Amino acid sequence: MKRRFRLRRRQDFDRVMRTRRVFAGSAIVAFATPSSSGGWRVGVTVSRRLRGAVDRNRLRRRLREAARASLLPGPASSATPQDDPGYDVVLIGRPAALDLPLQALSEEAARVRRRLVEARR
């Protein structure tokens, strides 16, 4: 995922995490707030209670890929900033996500996006 689409600062994570939970699935918990930059940005975090560092890092990479494929707008998106103001989203990986295929993680990320778009209407 490109750098401009990622949340990187602790302040950004804290600001998003103060909002209500948007989505709680079997593999992902998502928090979101309207973006201050006008575009979609995603931050990924995984608890240290999840097995070892190798598994945590693998899950972080898989969640970023799922977000890139399903949550972020594609390059062919014709939506204007007025139509799609964007959100800052924090995805938290649950232990069940370790055993799910990437396709299932992408589907959960797509559900997060649908929920955000529906809430805006």
PyMOL commands that set and color helices and strands:
alter all, ss='L'
color gray80, all
select helices_A, chain A and resi 3-5+10-17+53-71+95-98+102-120
alter helices_A, ss='H'
color red, helices_A
select strands_A, chain A and resi 21-24+28-34+41-46+87-93
alter strands_A, ss='S'
color yellow, strands_A
deselect
rebuild
show_as cartoon
